[in-house]
């Protein structure tokens, strides 16, 4: 059974049960009203009978006859006075002889009754004063109806009222069931589209007018679909670039194999070139694996306290040989940063990230440039700023330089895999930090690492960790 049918059936059952409960309540109320009305009528008849007797005793039969004629209420019509000598009512109303005999016998057996009594006038004439049907239930003689408060009408009128209430209730149940199930159908349709490969499927606009939990669910669905679309597009982008990056060295290796076959005398030279191409492919595969590991957020990165000042001093010292080849100068400014200032880091990965940025700075700066590495801190973070003298990057390209395989126009040097900065950014994020790229005027690029400091309590528990030479070499 569909959700709409279940909701509609539930509302219908509630409405029908409500009608039955209301009908039973009306029936109970009607019975109580009838009993109350009967008792009031009997009390009224008794009072009228007593009044008629007093009038008869004080003013005579004629005055009593006039009194009965003046009483127009239905209750007074049950008051009868029978003359003993004639056996007829003083108003000449017809009444079965059996009722008169029954009332007379009741009065004889119950002299103290106020509903049937015998009176002798001063002349010895006997009169029977009684209330007709005084000893019978009166509920059956009262107007009854199923719904209290309605005017007296045929019973089928009340069935029309109940039918109208039932139809209106079913209509409301249909509207409510539709209103509840419609957004669920919209979500179901959106999920079916998403499952069929339509990654641009969105539903929140169709649910925007609700402003309730189902509308929030639609917003969350759109966020999920957008993230899924982004991941799939990123995967396609990566696959496209990987195939492109691997095609070039494979083509070159095929050409080298052909040259070896055509010119055996230069085999040693071509084998060296072939080994270089294999090394490039190995580097590419290695960086792809590294990027894949870093993008998998559920794999924790092992970290331990690291003193940042000696770590950076060792990194700059290790980079001096590369700087000397370009006649570049590496300057480290630790400012007021204490040698004991620590952060929680994976030394190998952090070394790789900073080394990659420093090597890029030297690669894209003119020969004889000065590469500045500046350290400073604030209350929560350690800042590592690396500034080069290169051409910088176009402002519109800055947001994309951390994308895998992206190469800015200013990168006239096309060596490398195009994965270095993507890996570097992921390493910064795995350390709960961030990496910001900014152009420097008049020329140059500034790479700004912001990494959280290690808390004092945590540092005291774990202790210090000095830079390890083996880790840097592995990086």
FIFIRO-606308 format. One record per residue (C-alpha): residue number from 1; residue in three letters; x, y, z. Coordinates in pm, 1 decimal, decimal comma, padded with zeros to 6 digits. Each point is the difference from the previous one (the first is absolute). Example, Ala and Ser with C-alpha at 12.3 -4.5 7.8 and 13.67 -1.06 7.14 Angstrom:
% FIFIRO-606308
ATOM num residuo        X        Y        Z
ATOM   1     Ala  01230,0 -00450,0  00780,0
ATOM   2     Ser  00137,0  00344,0 -00066,0
This chain:
% FIFIRO-606308
ATOM num residuo        X        Y        Z
ATOM   1     Unk  00000,0  00000,0  00000,0
ATOM   2     Unk  00132,7  00342,7 -00092,5
ATOM   3     Unk  00070,4  00263,3  00262,9
ATOM   4     Unk -00283,5  00222,2 -00126,1
ATOM   5     Unk -00247,6 -00286,5  00032,3
ATOM   6     Unk  00120,4 -00079,7  00351,3
ATOM   7     Unk -00027,4  00360,6  00113,8
ATOM   8     Unk -00342,0  00039,9 -00164,2
ATOM   9     Unk -00126,5 -00325,7  00155,9
ATOM  10     Unk  00129,5  00108,2  00340,9
ATOM  11     Unk -00176,9  00335,3 -00017,6
ATOM  12     Unk -00320,8 -00170,4 -00119,6
ATOM  13     Unk  00008,5 -00242,3  00291,8
ATOM  14     Unk  00055,3  00286,0  00243,1
ATOM  15     Unk -00291,9  00195,7 -00148,3
ATOM  16     Unk -00236,0 -00300,4 -00002,3
ATOM  17     Unk  00095,1 -00091,0  00356,7
ATOM  18     Unk -00055,5  00362,4  00096,7
ATOM  19     Unk -00348,1 -00006,4 -00152,5
ATOM  20     Unk -00086,8 -00321,0  00186,6
ATOM  21     Unk  00131,0  00140,5  00327,7
ATOM  22     Unk -00191,8  00324,3 -00055,3
ATOM  23     Unk -00317,6 -00194,5 -00085,2
ATOM  24     Unk  00031,5 -00207,8  00315,4
ATOM  25     Unk  00057,3  00315,8  00204,1
ATOM  26     Unk -00305,3  00161,8 -00161,6
ATOM  27     Unk -00204,6 -00311,8  00079,6
ATOM  28     Unk  00105,2  00009,2  00367,1
ATOM  29     Unk -00075,1  00372,2  00019,3
ATOM  30     Unk -00336,9 -00053,1 -00169,8
ATOM  31     Unk -00099,0 -00268,0  00250,8
ATOM  32     Unk  00097,9  00218,5  00293,0
ATOM  33     Unk -00188,3  00295,2 -00146,3
ATOM  34     Unk -00306,2 -00219,9 -00055,7
ATOM  35     Unk  00008,8 -00126,2  00357,7
ATOM  36     Unk  00035,6  00353,3  00132,2
ATOM  37     Unk -00278,8  00122,6 -00223,2
ATOM  38     Unk -00226,4 -00285,9  00114,8
ATOM  39     Unk  00061,0  00074,7  00366,6
ATOM  40     Unk -00066,9  00370,3 -00054,7
ATOM  41     Unk -00320,9 -00081,6 -00186,3
ATOM  42     Unk -00119,2 -00226,9  00280,3
ATOM  43     Unk  00075,2  00264,1  00260,8
ATOM  44     Unk -00189,0  00257,9 -00205,9
ATOM  45     Unk -00301,5 -00230,4 -00042,2
ATOM  46     Unk -00006,1 -00069,7  00373,1
ATOM  47     Unk  00006,0  00371,6  00077,2
ATOM  48     Unk -00276,1  00069,7 -00253,4
ATOM  49     Unk -00213,7 -00281,3  00141,6
ATOM  50     Unk  00039,5  00140,6  00350,9
ATOM  51     Unk -00087,5  00348,1 -00127,4
ATOM  52     Unk -00309,3 -00133,0 -00175,8
ATOM  53     Unk -00111,6 -00176,5  00321,8
ATOM  54     Unk  00042,1  00316,7  00206,6
ATOM  55     Unk -00195,3  00201,2 -00257,7
ATOM  56     Unk -00276,0 -00263,2 -00001,2
ATOM  57     Unk -00020,7  00003,3  00380,5
ATOM  58     Unk -00007,3  00377,9  00030,1
ATOM  59     Unk -00174,8  00119,7 -00316,0
ATOM  60     Unk -00196,1 -00295,8 -00128,9
ATOM  61     Unk -00021,0 -00207,5 -00313,6
ATOM  62     Unk -00065,7  00286,5 -00239,8
ATOM  63     Unk  00308,7  00192,8  00107,4
ATOM  64     Unk  00207,7 -00316,4 -00029,5
ATOM  65     Unk -00137,5 -00064,5 -00348,8
ATOM  66     Unk  00096,5  00353,2 -00107,3
ATOM  67     Unk  00345,4 -00045,9  00154,8
ATOM  68     Unk  00066,1 -00318,4 -00199,4
ATOM  69     Unk -00112,1  00170,6 -00319,3
ATOM  70     Unk  00243,6  00287,4  00060,2
ATOM  71     Unk  00295,1 -00233,1  00040,6
ATOM  72     Unk  00140,7 -00037,6 -00352,7
ATOM  73     Unk  00323,8 -00181,2  00086,4
ATOM  74     Unk  00026,8 -00364,2 -00115,3
ATOM  75     Unk  00061,7 -00118,3  00353,9
ATOM  76     Unk -00337,9  00136,9  00120,3
ATOM  77     Unk -00182,6 -00205,4 -00260,2
ATOM  78     Unk  00073,0 -00310,8  00207,4
ATOM  79     Unk -00204,6  00131,2  00298,9
ATOM  80     Unk -00340,3 -00171,4  00012,0
ATOM  81     Unk -00293,3  00048,0  00240,6
ATOM  82     Unk -00267,4 -00269,0 -00025,9
ATOM  83     Unk -00349,7  00046,6  00145,9
ATOM  84     Unk -00098,3 -00311,4  00192,2
ATOM  85     Unk -00370,1  00005,9 -00087,9
ATOM  86     Unk  00052,2  00033,2 -00376,4
ATOM  87     Unk  00345,3 -00153,3 -00039,8
ATOM  88     Unk  00101,0  00279,2 -00241,7
ATOM  89     Unk  00269,7  00269,7 -00002,2
ATOM  90     Unk -00115,2  00346,4  00106,2
ATOM  91     Unk  00137,1  00131,3 -00333,6
ATOM  92     Unk -00179,9 -00279,7 -00183,7
ATOM  93     Unk  00330,9 -00142,8 -00130,3
ATOM  94     Unk -00013,2 -00361,0 -00109,5
ATOM  95     Unk  00203,1 -00250,5  00197,7
ATOM  96     Unk -00018,2 -00379,0  00008,3
ATOM  97     Unk -00199,9 -00141,8  00290,1
ATOM  98     Unk  00288,7 -00232,7  00082,3
ATOM  99     Unk  00228,2  00292,8  00080,4
ATOM 100     Unk -00263,4  00151,8  00228,7
ATOM 101     Unk -00048,3 -00328,7  00181,3
ATOM 102     Unk  00376,5 -00045,7  00036,3
ATOM 103     Unk  00042,7  00350,0  00146,2
ATOM 104     Unk -00296,3 -00051,1  00235,9
ATOM 105     Unk  00133,5 -00328,5  00134,1
ATOM 106     Unk  00347,6  00154,1  00041,4
ATOM 107     Unk -00150,6  00286,3  00205,3
ATOM 108     Unk -00184,9 -00244,1  00223,6
ATOM 109     Unk  00314,7 -00202,5  00064,1
ATOM 110     Unk  00222,3  00309,6  00044,2
ATOM 111     Unk -00199,6  00266,6  00187,2
ATOM 112     Unk  00311,5  00217,2  00044,2
ATOM 113     Unk  00084,5  00007,1 -00371,7
ATOM 114     Unk  00026,6  00344,0 -00159,5
ATOM 115     Unk -00043,6 -00135,4 -00353,0
ATOM 116     Unk -00339,4 -00166,0  00038,0
ATOM 117     Unk -00242,5  00089,1  00276,8
ATOM 118     Unk -00376,5 -00003,2  00082,2
ATOM 119     Unk -00181,4  00311,2  00124,3
ATOM 120     Unk -00355,3  00024,8  00148,7
ATOM 121     Unk -00167,8  00339,6 -00029,6
ATOM 122     Unk -00232,8  00135,6  00272,8
ATOM 123     Unk -00298,3 -00151,7 -00187,1
ATOM 124     Unk  00144,9 -00350,3  00006,6
ATOM 125     Unk  00097,1 -00003,8 -00369,4
ATOM 126     Unk  00314,3 -00199,9 -00066,0
ATOM 127     Unk  00272,2  00132,4 -00233,8
ATOM 128     Unk  00312,3 -00176,3 -00123,2
ATOM 129     Unk  00304,3  00225,7 -00049,9
ATOM 130     Unk  00287,7 -00172,8 -00182,2
ATOM 131     Unk  00289,0  00042,4 -00243,9
ATOM 132     Unk -00045,1 -00206,1 -00310,3
ATOM 133     Unk  00262,8 -00275,2 -00044,0
ATOM 134     Unk  00160,9  00109,8  00327,4
ATOM 135     Unk  00149,7 -00343,0  00065,1
ATOM 136     Unk  00146,7 -00056,1 -00349,3
ATOM 137     Unk  00347,2  00101,4 -00130,3
ATOM 138     Unk -00015,8  00329,3 -00183,9
ATOM 139     Unk  00326,9 -00017,4 -00198,8
ATOM 140     Unk -00176,7 -00170,5 -00285,5
ATOM 141     Unk -00244,3  00284,2 -00021,4
ATOM 142     Unk  00265,5  00276,2 -00011,1
ATOM 143     Unk  00146,7  00127,6 -00328,6
ATOM 144     Unk  00339,2 -00169,4 -00049,0
ATOM 145     Unk  00281,7  00076,0 -00241,0
ATOM 146     Unk  00360,4 -00117,8 -00040,9
ATOM 147     Unk  00168,4  00340,8  00015,8
ATOM 148     Unk -00099,1  00216,4  00300,9
ATOM 149     Unk -00072,4  00357,9 -00092,9
ATOM 150     Unk -00140,3 -00070,7 -00346,5
ATOM 151     Unk -00359,6  00103,8 -00067,1
ATOM 152     Unk -00252,1 -00281,7  00003,1
ATOM 153     Unk  00005,6 -00158,0 -00345,1
ATOM 154     Unk -00024,7 -00342,3 -00165,7
ATOM 155     Unk  00284,2 -00240,9  00079,6
ATOM 156     Unk  00126,7  00002,5 -00359,7
ATOM 157     Unk  00089,1  00367,9  00046,3
ATOM 158     Unk  00248,0 -00105,3  00264,0
ATOM 159     Unk  00147,9 -00263,7 -00230,2
ATOM 160     Unk  00053,8  00277,3 -00256,2
ATOM 161     Unk  00190,0  00196,8  00264,9
ATOM 162     Unk  00214,2 -00302,9  00085,3
ATOM 163     Unk  00060,5 -00069,1 -00368,7
ATOM 164     Unk  00108,9  00359,3 -00057,6
ATOM 165     Unk  00239,4 -00015,6  00295,4
ATOM 166     Unk  00142,4 -00328,0 -00131,8
ATOM 167     Unk  00051,7  00137,0 -00352,2
ATOM 168     Unk  00169,2  00315,9  00130,3
ATOM 169     Unk  00219,5 -00214,2  00227,4
ATOM 170     Unk  00104,7 -00225,7 -00287,7
ATOM 171     Unk  00079,7  00305,3 -00213,2
ATOM 172     Unk  00215,3  00145,9  00277,3
ATOM 173     Unk  00170,1 -00339,2  00043,6
ATOM 174     Unk  00081,0 -00006,6 -00372,3
ATOM 175     Unk  00143,7  00354,0  00012,5
ATOM 176     Unk  00210,8 -00076,0  00309,0
ATOM 177     Unk  00126,8 -00331,1 -00140,8
ATOM 178     Unk  00088,9  00172,9 -00327,2
ATOM 179     Unk  00177,8  00282,8  00181,8
ATOM 180     Unk  00211,2 -00244,1  00201,5
ATOM 181     Unk  00080,1 -00247,8 -00277,4
ATOM 182     Unk  00069,4  00254,1 -00278,1
ATOM 183     Unk  00346,2  00109,7  00125,6
ATOM 184     Unk  00091,4 -00364,3  00056,1
ATOM 185     Unk -00092,1 -00074,7 -00361,2
ATOM 186     Unk  00214,9  00296,5 -00109,2
ATOM 187     Unk  00294,1 -00134,8  00202,2
ATOM 188     Unk -00054,8 -00347,9 -00141,4
ATOM 189     Unk -00000,1  00138,5 -00354,8
ATOM 190     Unk  00319,5  00194,1  00071,1
ATOM 191     Unk  00171,1 -00309,9  00140,5
ATOM 192     Unk -00104,7 -00203,0 -00303,5
ATOM 193     Unk  00148,1  00265,6 -00228,8
ATOM 194     Unk  00320,6  00003,0  00204,2
ATOM 195     Unk  00020,9 -00379,9 -00009,5
ATOM 196     Unk -00049,9  00012,2 -00378,1
ATOM 197     Unk  00308,5  00220,7 -00035,8
ATOM 198     Unk -00159,5  00347,7 -00008,1
ATOM 199     Unk  00243,1  00159,2  00242,9
ATOM 200     Unk -00161,2  00342,7 -00048,8
ATOM 201     Unk -00327,7 -00121,4  00157,5
ATOM 202     Unk -00123,8  00249,9  00261,7
ATOM 203     Unk -00323,3  00009,7  00204,0
ATOM 204     Unk  00022,8  00286,2  00251,7
ATOM 205     Unk -00163,5  00256,4 -00231,9
ATOM 206     Unk -00310,5 -00219,6 -00026,7
ATOM 207     Unk -00017,8 -00022,9  00381,8
ATOM 208     Unk  00096,0  00360,3  00076,1
ATOM 209     Unk -00355,9  00109,3  00086,9
ATOM 210     Unk -00036,4 -00252,4  00285,1
ATOM 211     Unk  00257,3  00135,6  00248,5
ATOM 212     Unk -00007,7 -00319,2  00208,3
ATOM 213     Unk  00207,8 -00312,9  00064,6
ATOM 214     Unk -00075,9 -00139,7 -00345,8
ATOM 215     Unk  00125,1  00325,1 -00154,4
ATOM 216     Unk  00320,4 -00034,1  00204,2
ATOM 217     Unk  00029,8 -00357,5 -00123,0
ATOM 218     Unk -00021,0  00130,5 -00357,7
ATOM 219     Unk  00281,2  00247,5  00071,8
ATOM 220     Unk  00215,8 -00278,9  00141,9
ATOM 221     Unk -00077,1 -00212,4 -00306,8
ATOM 222     Unk  00118,2  00282,3 -00226,9
ATOM 223     Unk  00320,6  00034,8  00202,0
ATOM 224     Unk  00061,4 -00373,3 -00028,4
ATOM 225     Unk -00069,5  00004,2 -00375,7
ATOM 226     Unk  00227,9  00302,0 -00051,4
ATOM 227     Unk  00282,4 -00163,1  00194,8
ATOM 228     Unk -00046,3 -00324,8 -00190,6
ATOM 229     Unk  00003,1  00190,3 -00329,8
ATOM 230     Unk  00316,7  00180,6  00104,0
ATOM 231     Unk  00171,0 -00325,8  00097,1
ATOM 232     Unk -00096,4 -00174,2 -00323,5
ATOM 233     Unk  00110,9  00296,2 -00212,0
ATOM 234     Unk  00324,5  00013,9  00194,8
ATOM 235     Unk  00049,8 -00371,4 -00062,1
ATOM 236     Unk -00061,7  00045,5 -00371,8
ATOM 237     Unk  00235,9  00296,7 -00007,1
ATOM 238     Unk  00268,8 -00199,7  00177,8
ATOM 239     Unk -00043,8 -00300,9 -00228,1
ATOM 240     Unk  00024,2  00221,2 -00307,0
ATOM 241     Unk  00321,5  00164,3  00117,8
ATOM 242     Unk  00157,0 -00324,5  00119,4
ATOM 243     Unk -00056,4 -00159,6 -00338,7
ATOM 244     Unk  00142,2  00310,9 -00168,9
ATOM 245     Unk  00304,4  00017,8  00228,9
ATOM 246     Unk  00079,9 -00368,4 -00045,1
ATOM 247     Unk -00051,9  00001,0 -00375,5
ATOM 248     Unk  00293,4  00235,9 -00061,0
ATOM 249     Unk  00272,2 -00203,8  00177,1
ATOM 250     Unk -00140,2 -00320,7 -00148,4
ATOM 251     Unk  00019,5  00151,2 -00347,8
ATOM 252     Unk  00355,9  00112,8  00066,8
ATOM 253     Unk  00095,7 -00345,0  00125,4
ATOM 254     Unk -00148,3 -00160,2 -00310,6
ATOM 255     Unk  00205,1  00239,7 -00212,3
ATOM 256     Unk  00315,4 -00082,9  00197,9
ATOM 257     Unk -00060,3 -00373,3 -00047,5
ATOM 258     Unk -00029,3  00063,3 -00374,3
ATOM 259     Unk  00325,5  00198,4  00001,9
ATOM 260     Unk  00177,1 -00280,5  00187,6
ATOM 261     Unk -00112,7 -00246,1 -00264,7
ATOM 262     Unk  00098,5  00233,7 -00284,3
ATOM 263     Unk  00335,7  00116,6  00143,3
ATOM 264     Unk  00149,4 -00268,7  00223,7
ATOM 265     Unk  00329,4  00187,5  00020,6
ATOM 266     Unk -00169,9  00267,1  00222,1
ATOM 267     Unk -00173,8 -00253,1  00219,7
ATOM 268     Unk  00165,8  00122,1  00322,8
ATOM 269     Unk -00111,3  00360,2 -00060,0
ATOM 270     Unk -00358,0 -00103,1 -00081,8
ATOM 271     Unk -00020,2 -00231,6  00300,2
ATOM 272     Unk  00098,9  00292,0  00222,9
ATOM 273     Unk -00280,6  00208,7 -00152,0
ATOM 274     Unk -00237,9 -00294,3  00046,1
ATOM 275     Unk  00096,6 -00024,0  00366,9
ATOM 276     Unk -00071,7  00372,5  00041,8
ATOM 277     Unk -00347,3 -00044,0 -00147,5
ATOM 278     Unk -00065,5 -00296,8  00228,2
ATOM 279     Unk  00110,0  00211,4  00296,4
ATOM 280     Unk -00246,2  00273,5 -00101,6
ATOM 281     Unk -00280,0 -00255,5 -00024,1
ATOM 282     Unk  00094,5 -00142,4  00338,3
ATOM 283     Unk -00004,6  00350,7  00150,3
ATOM 284     Unk -00342,3  00063,0 -00153,6
ATOM 285     Unk -00144,9 -00323,5  00136,3
ATOM 286     Unk  00155,6  00067,7  00340,3
ATOM 287     Unk -00149,0  00347,8  00019,4
ATOM 288     Unk -00339,0 -00131,1 -00113,5
ATOM 289     Unk  00006,8 -00254,3  00282,4
ATOM 290     Unk  00103,2  00270,5  00246,3
ATOM 291     Unk -00279,9  00228,7 -00116,6
ATOM 292     Unk -00249,0 -00285,0  00026,8
ATOM 293     Unk  00106,7 -00074,5  00358,3
ATOM 294     Unk -00023,6  00366,0  00098,1
ATOM 295     Unk -00344,4  00039,0 -00156,3
ATOM 296     Unk -00128,1 -00293,9  00204,0
ATOM 297     Unk -00095,8  00194,3  00311,7
ATOM 298     Unk -00094,4 -00309,3  00202,6
ATOM 299     Unk  00362,5 -00121,6  00001,9
ATOM 300     Unk  00167,2  00176,5  00295,7
ATOM 301     Unk  00345,0  00153,0 -00043,4
ATOM 302     Unk  00241,6 -00086,6  00278,3
ATOM 303     Unk  00123,0  00318,2  00169,6
ATOM 304     Unk  00220,1  00086,4  00293,8
ATOM 305     Unk  00137,2  00321,1  00153,9
ATOM 306     Unk  00253,6  00174,3 -00223,7
ATOM 307     Unk  00220,1  00298,6  00089,1
ATOM 308     Unk -00054,3  00223,8 -00301,4
ATOM 309     Unk  00312,9  00222,8  00020,2
ATOM 310     Unk  00267,1 -00274,7 -00014,7
ATOM 311     Unk -00215,9 -00182,2 -00254,7
ATOM 312     Unk -00001,8  00302,9 -00233,5
ATOM 313     Unk  00371,3  00063,7  00056,1
ATOM 314     Unk  00077,7 -00355,7 -00110,7
ATOM 315     Unk -00231,4  00034,2 -00302,6
ATOM 316     Unk  00173,3  00320,3 -00113,7
ATOM 317     Unk  00340,7 -00162,6  00046,5
ATOM 318     Unk -00109,5 -00299,0 -00210,8
ATOM 319     Unk -00117,4  00234,4 -00277,3
ATOM 320     Unk  00322,7  00201,6 -00023,1
ATOM 321     Unk  00154,7 -00231,6 -00262,2
ATOM 322     Unk -00294,0  00050,4 -00237,5
ATOM 323     Unk  00007,5  00376,2  00064,8
ATOM 324     Unk  00372,7  00012,2 -00076,8
ATOM 325     Unk -00058,9 -00150,1 -00344,9
ATOM 326     Unk -00217,0  00303,9 -00083,2
ATOM 327     Unk  00211,6  00249,3  00193,2
ATOM 328     Unk -00308,2  00054,5  00218,8
ATOM 329     Unk  00006,3  00100,5  00364,0
ATOM 330     Unk -00225,1 -00157,3  00263,0
ATOM 331     Unk -00070,1  00222,8  00300,8
ATOM 332     Unk -00176,2 -00132,8  00311,3
ATOM 333     Unk -00149,8  00257,3  00235,9
ATOM 334     Unk -00127,7 -00159,1  00321,4
ATOM 335     Unk -00080,2  00336,1  00158,1
ATOM 336     Unk -00094,1 -00031,0  00366,0
ATOM 337     Unk -00105,1 -00363,4 -00036,5
ATOM 338     Unk  00147,8 -00210,7  00279,9
ATOM 339     Unk  00195,6 -00315,3 -00090,9
ATOM 340     Unk -00232,4 -00196,2  00229,1
ATOM 341     Unk -00316,5  00102,1 -00186,8
ATOM 342     Unk -00164,6 -00316,3 -00124,1
ATOM 343     Unk -00279,6 -00122,2 -00216,1
ATOM 344     Unk -00147,3 -00345,3 -00040,9
ATOM 345     Unk  00110,2 -00126,7 -00339,0
ATOM 346     Unk  00103,7 -00289,1 -00215,1
ATOM 347     Unk  00360,5  00101,8 -00059,1
ATOM 348     Unk  00043,9 -00186,8 -00327,4
ATOM 349     Unk -00313,1  00143,0 -00164,0
ATOM 350     Unk  00057,6  00352,9  00132,0
ATOM 351     Unk  00360,9 -00008,2 -00122,7
ATOM 352     Unk -00122,7 -00107,0 -00343,3
ATOM 353     Unk -00259,1  00279,8 -00017,3
ATOM 354     Unk  00240,1  00279,3  00100,9
ATOM 355     Unk  00282,8 -00138,2 -00213,0
ATOM 356     Unk -00229,8 -00006,6 -00303,7
ATOM 357     Unk -00096,4  00366,6  00046,9
ATOM 358     Unk  00363,5  00107,4  00050,1
ATOM 359     Unk  00113,4 -00190,6 -00311,0
ATOM 360     Unk -00284,6  00157,6 -00202,7
ATOM 361     Unk  00107,3  00343,2  00125,9
ATOM 362     Unk  00354,9 -00062,0 -00121,4
ATOM 363     Unk -00121,0 -00154,5 -00327,5
ATOM 364     Unk -00214,8  00295,7 -00105,3
ATOM 365     Unk  00226,6  00278,9  00131,1
ATOM 366     Unk  00279,3  00153,8 -00210,4
ATOM 367     Unk  00354,6 -00111,7  00071,7
ATOM 368     Unk  00160,5  00181,7  00289,5
ATOM 369     Unk -00332,9  00058,7  00177,9
ATOM 370     Unk -00056,2  00007,9  00372,6
ATOM 371     Unk -00262,9 -00238,8  00136,1
ATOM 372     Unk -00127,7  00113,2  00338,2
ATOM 373     Unk -00146,7 -00238,3  00257,3
ATOM 374     Unk -00164,9  00185,7  00289,2
ATOM 375     Unk -00130,7 -00157,1  00321,5
ATOM 376     Unk -00230,4  00168,3  00250,2
ATOM 377     Unk -00279,5 -00098,5  00233,6
ATOM 378     Unk -00323,1  00122,5  00147,7
ATOM 379     Unk -00198,7 -00128,9  00296,8
ATOM 380     Unk -00110,6 -00318,8 -00174,0
ATOM 381     Unk  00198,9 -00051,0 -00320,4
ATOM 382     Unk  00347,0 -00015,5 -00147,7
ATOM 383     Unk  00041,8  00187,1 -00329,6
ATOM 384     Unk  00256,9 -00108,0 -00260,2
ATOM 385     Unk  00029,3  00246,4 -00288,6
ATOM 386     Unk  00212,1 -00075,2 -00309,7
ATOM 387     Unk  00052,3  00291,7 -00242,5
ATOM 388     Unk  00173,1 -00026,4 -00339,2
ATOM 389     Unk  00094,9  00249,3 -00273,6
ATOM 390     Unk -00171,5 -00178,3 -00287,0
ATOM 391     Unk -00260,8  00138,8 -00241,8
ATOM 392     Unk -00289,2 -00089,9  00229,8
ATOM 393     Unk -00330,8 -00143,6 -00120,4
ATOM 394     Unk -00294,4  00165,2 -00168,8
ATOM 395     Unk -00268,1  00085,2  00261,2
ATOM 396     Unk -00267,0 -00202,7 -00179,6
ATOM 397     Unk  00227,1 -00307,0  00009,3
ATOM 398     Unk  00090,2  00017,3  00369,6
ATOM 399     Unk -00305,9 -00200,4  00123,0
ATOM 400     Unk  00087,9 -00287,0 -00237,0
ATOM 401     Unk  00370,6 -00053,3  00062,8
ATOM 402     Unk -00073,1 -00258,0  00271,5
ATOM 403     Unk -00202,6 -00213,4 -00243,0
ATOM 404     Unk  00168,4 -00319,7 -00114,5
ATOM 405     Unk  00175,2  00029,8 -00340,7
ATOM 406     Unk -00076,1  00373,9 -00024,9
ATOM 407     Unk  00281,5  00210,8 -00144,6
ATOM 408     Unk -00018,5  00377,6 -00002,3
ATOM 409     Unk  00093,1  00195,5 -00311,1
ATOM 410     Unk  00300,6  00145,7  00177,1
ATOM 411     Unk  00143,8 -00350,0  00041,0
ATOM 412     Unk  00221,9 -00003,5 -00307,5
ATOM 413     Unk  00183,6 -00289,1  00157,3
ATOM 414     Unk -00222,0 -00301,1 -00068,4
ATOM 415     Unk  00211,1 -00254,6  00186,6
ATOM 416     Unk -00162,9 -00181,0  00289,8
ATOM 417     Unk -00326,6 -00184,1  00036,8
ATOM 418     Unk -00232,0  00289,3  00086,7
ATOM 419     Unk -00093,1 -00169,3  00327,7
ATOM 420     Unk  00244,4  00170,3  00237,6
ATOM 421     Unk -00217,3  00291,1  00116,9
ATOM 422     Unk -00310,2 -00220,5  00022,2
ATOM 423     Unk  00191,5 -00234,4  00230,9
ATOM 424     Unk  00139,5  00296,2  00196,5
ATOM 425     Unk -00346,7  00145,1  00061,8
ATOM 426     Unk -00134,8 -00336,5  00116,2
ATOM 427     Unk  00292,9 -00038,3  00239,9
ATOM 428     Unk -00077,2  00341,6  00150,6
ATOM 429     Unk -00367,3 -00094,3  00038,7
ATOM 430     Unk  00089,9 -00336,3  00157,0
ATOM 431     Unk  00186,4  00205,1  00262,2
ATOM 432     Unk -00324,1  00197,4  00062,2
ATOM 433     Unk  00158,0  00301,0 -00164,2
ATOM 434     Unk -00022,8  00175,6 -00334,5
ATOM 435     Unk  00217,9  00125,3 -00284,5
ATOM 436     Unk -00060,8  00338,3 -00165,4
ATOM 437     Unk  00162,3  00126,0 -00320,7
ATOM 438     Unk  00032,2  00376,6 -00061,8
ATOM 439     Unk  00181,8  00213,2 -00253,8
ATOM 440     Unk  00263,1  00242,5  00128,6
ATOM 441     Unk  00053,5  00346,3 -00147,5
ATOM 442     Unk  00178,6  00084,0 -00220,6
ATOM 443     Unk  00070,3 -00365,9 -00076,2
ATOM 444     Unk  00018,9 -00331,1  00177,8
ATOM 445     Unk -00225,4 -00254,2  00168,1
ATOM 446     Unk -00064,1 -00049,1  00371,7
ATOM 447     Unk -00096,9 -00343,8  00132,0
ATOM 448     Unk -00142,7  00028,3  00350,5
ATOM 449     Unk -00029,7 -00309,5  00222,5
ATOM 450     Unk -00220,3  00038,0  00309,5
ATOM 451     Unk  00040,0 -00294,8  00239,1
ATOM 452     Unk -00146,7 -00037,0  00352,6
ATOM 453     Unk  00244,2  00003,9  00290,0
ATOM 454     Unk  00023,5 -00288,9  00241,2
ATOM 455     Unk -00174,3  00064,5  00332,3
ATOM 456     Unk  00218,7  00021,7  00308,7
ATOM 457     Unk -00160,2 -00294,3  00179,0
ATOM 458     Unk  00025,8 -00222,2 -00307,0
ATOM 459     Unk  00361,7  00103,8 -00058,2
ATOM 460     Unk  00094,6 -00088,4  00358,2
ATOM 461     Unk -00162,5 -00342,3 -00031,3
ATOM 462     Unk  00162,5 -00098,2 -00330,5
ATOM 463     Unk  00330,3  00177,4  00031,6
ATOM 464     Unk  00219,9  00153,9 -00267,4
ATOM 465     Unk  00087,1 -00153,8 -00335,6
ATOM 466     Unk  00301,7  00121,6 -00189,8
ATOM 467     Unk  00017,2 -00020,3 -00381,0
ATOM 468     Unk  00101,8 -00345,4 -00118,3
ATOM 469     Unk  00244,0 -00021,7 -00288,9
ATOM 470     Unk -00139,0 -00333,8 -00116,6
ATOM 471     Unk -00352,8  00141,0 -00027,4
ATOM 472     Unk  00112,3  00292,8 -00211,5
ATOM 473     Unk  00190,9 -00225,8 -00231,7
ATOM 474     Unk -00307,2 -00221,6 -00038,0
ATOM 475     Unk -00208,8  00305,2 -00086,3
